[in-house]
Amino acid sequence: MKTLSKFLKQELTDYKILLRNIPSPTILFFTLSVVCANLMANKELINFKYLALDCGFAFSWIMFLCMDIICKRYGAKASVKISIFALGINLFVCASFFLLSKIPGNWGEFYTHQNEVINVSLNKTFGGSWYIVLGSATASLISSIINALINKTVGTFVEKKLQKDNFTTFAIRSYVSTFVAQFADNFIFATMVSKLFFGWTWTQVLLCSIVAATFELFCEVIFSKLGYRILCKWENDQVGKEYFEYKNLSKEIS
C-alpha cells in the first residue's frame, strides 16, 4: 500500500513539473485540437460509396505534431501523459456541453429560421452522443501510445544509424509514427462509431483510415519545419530544465 501511495505521489509530482515545463502555447494548441477534432467528427466531409471522411481530420494532425515535438524533447512517457491530460480536458468539455444542451433555451440560429428542429439538432451536436465520445476517447488514447512508442523507437534507431540528430531524423521519426498512429486512430474511431452508428462499410472504414492518415500526414509534412524550429528553440533556451533535473534526481534516489 505504501509502495502504491509513493508511486502515485511521484507520478503526480512528475505531472505537475511536466505541465509547468512544457510551454503553455503547445499544451493549449494540443488540447484545443483534441476538443475541435472530437466536435467536428460529428460532421461528414465526404461520403462516397467507397470513401468517407469526417471533418475531424482537419484538426487531428495538430495534436500529432505537438506529440512529436513533446516526445522528442521530453520522451515518450511525457508525450502520453500530456495526451491523457488533453483527453481529460476534452471529456470535461464534452460533459459540460452535454449538461448545457439539456438546459431549455433557444440557440441564436433559431431566431433566424424560427424552427425548433434547429434547437434539437444543435443540442444533439454539441451535447454529443455517448458513442462518439467513447470512440474518440478510445482512439485518442490508443493512438497516442502507439505514436509515442513508434516515435521513440524509430528516432533512436535512425539517430544511431545516421549518427545525426537534425531535421531529417526528426522528420523520419515524426512521419512514420504519425502515419501509423493516425491510421490506428481513424480505424478505431471509424470501427466503433462510423461503422456501427453511421452505416459505413468495411471498405469505407479502411479507405477512410488510409486516406485521412495520408491527408493528416501531408499537413504535418507542411508544418514539420515549424515544429522543428520550435523544438530547436526549446533546446537552445533549455526549456524543460527543471523537469530533466527532477527526472535525473529521481533516478539517483531510486
C-alpha positions in Angstrom: 0.0 0.0 0.0 2.8 2.4 0.8 4.6 1.5 -2.4 1.4 2.3 -4.4 0.9 5.5 -2.5 4.6 6.5 -3.1 4.2 5.7 -6.8 1.1 7.8 -7.2 2.7 10.7 -5.3 5.7 10.6 -7.6 3.6 10.4 -10.7 1.5 13.4 -9.5 4.7 15.4 -8.8 6.0 14.4 -12.2 2.8 15.6 -13.8 2.9 18.9 -12.1 6.5 19.6 -13.1 6.0 18.4 -16.6 3.0 20.7 -17.1 5.0 23.6 -15.7 7.9 22.9 -18.0 6.1 22.5 -21.4 5.4 25.9 -22.9 1.7 26.7 -22.5 1.0 27.5 -26.1 1.9 23.9 -27.1 -0.4 22.5 -24.4 -3.1 25.0 -25.5 -2.9 24.0 -29.2 -2.7 20.4 -28.3 -5.8 20.5 -26.1 -7.8 22.6 -28.5 -7.0 20.4 -31.4 -8.4 17.4 -29.4 -11.6 19.2 -28.5 -12.1 20.5 -32.0 -11.4 17.2 -33.7 -13.9 15.5 -31.3 -16.6 18.1 -32.1 -16.0 18.1 -35.9 -16.1 14.3 -36.0 -19.9 14.8 -36.0 -19.8 16.3 -39.5 -19.1 14.3 -42.7 -16.8 15.9 -45.2 -17.4 13.5 -48.0 -19.4 10.3 -48.2 -19.0 8.2 -51.4 -19.6 4.6 -52.0 -16.1 3.5 -51.2 -14.8 6.6 -49.4 -16.0 8.6 -46.4 -14.3 11.3 -44.3 -15.4 13.4 -41.4 -14.1 16.9 -40.6 -12.2 15.9 -37.5 -9.1 15.2 -39.5 -8.7 18.9 -40.2 -7.5 19.3 -36.5 -6.1 15.9 -35.6 -2.8 16.4 -37.3 -2.1 19.3 -34.9 -2.2 17.1 -31.9 0.2 14.6 -33.5 2.7 17.3 -34.4 2.5 18.5 -30.8 3.0 15.0 -29.6 6.1 14.5 -31.9 7.7 17.7 -30.5 7.0 16.8 -26.9 8.2 13.2 -27.5 11.5 14.3 -29.0 12.2 16.8 -26.2 10.7 15.2 -23.1 10.3 11.5 -24.0 7.6 9.0 -25.0 6.2 8.8 -21.5 5.8 12.6 -21.2 4.0 12.6 -24.6 1.5 10.0 -23.4 0.9 11.9 -20.2 0.1 15.2 -22.0 -2.2 13.2 -24.3 -4.1 11.9 -21.2 -4.2 15.4 -19.8 -5.7 16.7 -23.1 -8.1 13.8 -23.2 -9.3 14.7 -19.7 -9.9 18.3 -20.7 -11.8 17.0 -23.7 -14.0 14.8 -21.6 -14.7 17.7 -19.2 -15.7 19.9 -22.2 -18.0 17.2 -23.6 -19.6 16.7 -20.2 -20.2 20.5 -19.9 -21.6 20.7 -23.4 -23.9 17.7 -22.6 -25.3 19.4 -19.4 -25.7 22.7 -21.2 -27.6 21.1 -24.1 -30.2 19.8 -21.6 -31.0 23.4 -20.4 -34.1 24.8 -22.1 -33.5 27.7 -24.4 -33.1 28.7 -28.0 -29.9 28.8 -30.0 -29.2 32.0 -31.9 -29.9 30.4 -35.2 -33.4 29.6 -34.0 -34.4 33.3 -34.2 -33.3 33.4 -37.9 -35.4 30.4 -39.1 -38.0 30.0 -36.2 -37.7 26.2 -36.4 -37.5 24.0 -33.3 -35.5 21.4 -35.3 -32.5 23.8 -35.2 -32.5 23.7 -31.3 -32.8 19.9 -31.3 -30.1 19.4 -33.9 -27.6 21.8 -32.2 -28.3 20.4 -28.8 -27.6 16.9 -30.1 -24.4 18.0 -32.0 -22.9 20.0 -29.1 -24.3 17.7 -26.4 -22.7 14.8 -28.2 -23.6 11.2 -28.3 -22.0 8.8 -25.8 -20.7 6.6 -28.7 -18.8 9.5 -30.3 -17.2 10.5 -27.0 -16.3 6.9 -26.2 -15.0 6.2 -29.7 -13.0 9.4 -29.8 -11.5 8.9 -26.3 -10.5 5.3 -27.0 -9.0 6.1 -30.4 -7.1 9.1 -29.0 -5.6 7.2 -26.0 -4.5 4.1 -28.0 -3.1 6.2 -30.9 -1.2 8.5 -28.6 0.5 5.4 -27.0 1.3 4.0 -30.5 2.7 7.3 -31.7 4.9 7.8 -28.7 6.3 4.2 -28.8 7.0 4.3 -32.6 8.4 7.9 -32.5 10.8 6.9 -29.7 11.8 3.6 -31.3 12.3 4.9 -34.8 14.0 8.0 -33.5 16.6 6.0 -31.5 17.2 3.7 -34.5 17.6 6.4 -37.1 19.8 8.7 -35.0 22.1 5.7 -34.2 22.2 4.6 -37.8 22.8 8.1 -39.3 24.9 9.3 -36.4 22.9 12.6 -36.6 20.3 14.5 -34.7 18.8 17.0 -37.2 15.6 17.8 -39.1 16.0 14.7 -41.2 15.9 12.4 -38.2 13.1 14.4 -36.7 11.1 14.2 -39.9 11.6 10.4 -40.3 10.6 9.6 -36.7 7.6 12.0 -36.9 6.3 11.0 -40.3 6.5 7.2 -39.6 4.9 7.5 -36.2 2.2 9.9 -37.3 1.0 7.9 -40.3 0.8 4.6 -38.3 -0.8 6.2 -35.3 -3.2 8.3 -37.4 -4.3 5.2 -39.2 -4.9 3.5 -35.9 -6.8 6.5 -34.6 -9.0 6.7 -37.7 -9.6 2.9 -37.9 -10.6 2.6 -34.2 -12.9 5.5 -34.4 -14.5 4.5 -37.7 -15.0 1.0 -36.5 -16.5 2.0 -33.1 -18.6 4.9 -34.4 -19.0 5.2 -38.2 -19.4 1.5 -38.9 -21.8 0.8 -36.1 -23.9 4.0 -36.0 -23.4 5.7 -39.4 -23.7 2.6 -41.5 -20.2 2.7 -43.1 -19.0 -0.4 -44.9 -15.7 -2.0 -44.0 -14.3 -0.7 -47.3 -15.2 2.8 -46.3 -13.7 2.3 -42.8 -10.4 1.0 -44.3 -10.2 3.6 -47.1 -11.2 6.4 -44.7 -8.4 5.4 -42.3 -5.8 5.3 -45.0 -6.8 8.5 -46.9 -7.4 10.5 -43.7 -4.0 9.4 -42.3 -2.4 10.4 -45.7 -4.0 13.8 -45.6 -3.1 14.3 -41.9 0.5 13.3 -42.7 0.6 15.7 -45.6 -0.5 18.5 -43.2 2.2 17.6 -40.7 4.8 17.5 -43.5 3.9 21.0 -44.4 4.3 22.3 -40.8 7.1 20.0 -39.7 9.7 22.6 -40.3 7.9 24.9 -37.9 7.7 22.1 -35.4 11.4 21.5 -35.7 12.2 25.2 -35.2 10.1 25.2 -32.1 12.0 22.1 -30.8 15.4 23.8 -31.6 14.3 26.9 -29.7 13.3 24.8 -26.7 16.7 23.1 -26.8 18.6 26.4 -27.2 16.6 28.1 -24.4 17.0 24.9 -22.2 13.2 24.7 -21.9 12.3 21.9 -19.5 15.5 22.1 -17.5 13.6 21.8 -14.2 11.8 18.6 -15.4 15.1 17.0 -16.6 16.8 17.8 -13.3 13.8 16.2 -11.4 14.0 13.1 -13.6 17.7 12.7 -13.0 17.3 13.2 -9.3 14.5 10.6 -9.2 16.7 8.1 -10.9 19.6 8.7 -8.5 17.3 8.2 -5.5 15.7 5.0 -6.8 
